[in-house]
Amino acid sequence: MSPRLKGRHWLLLWLLLFVAVSAAVVARQSAAYATARRLAALKEQRLTLEARRADLERRIRVASGRQTLVEHVEQTLGLHQPSDSEFVLFRVPPSR
């Protein structure tokens, strides 16, 4: 003979099932909130890095501009812009 479950046992089983499902839902929502916070932090970090990259690209453009390079070369190497009389053109003889 199999022991039959009485009403209070069924109530206890349903209550345990409800508690287990509720705990799973709470754990899942907690993990979702943590993931959402991490995602927001990563988005903010990405925006910061994109702004830094744009600033560095702008600084590279400014530093590699002709005016900046001419000033730097004149100060550090003592070179100057050649005048028209300082240009020498060499002609390449035609090949035979």
Phi, psi and omega in degrees: 000137178266138180289132180272141179279136180272171183303319181292330177290319177298317178299318179295318178297314179296321178296316177297320177297317178298316180296318180295315179295319178298318179296321178295319179295315180297318179296320180294318179294321178297318177295323179294318177297318179296319179294320179295319177296317179296320179297318178296319178295320179292323177296318178296319178296320179297316179298320178297316180292324177294321177295318178296319179296317179298319178296316180294321177296321177296317180295324177295316179299317180294316183290333180265007177289154183301316183298316180293317180295320180297314179299317181295316181293319179297320182283316187273322184256350180074019179274166179219167176288130181289144175275173182298328182286346182269356178277135176235125179258129177256135179261137178268124180293145180295145179282148183263000000 
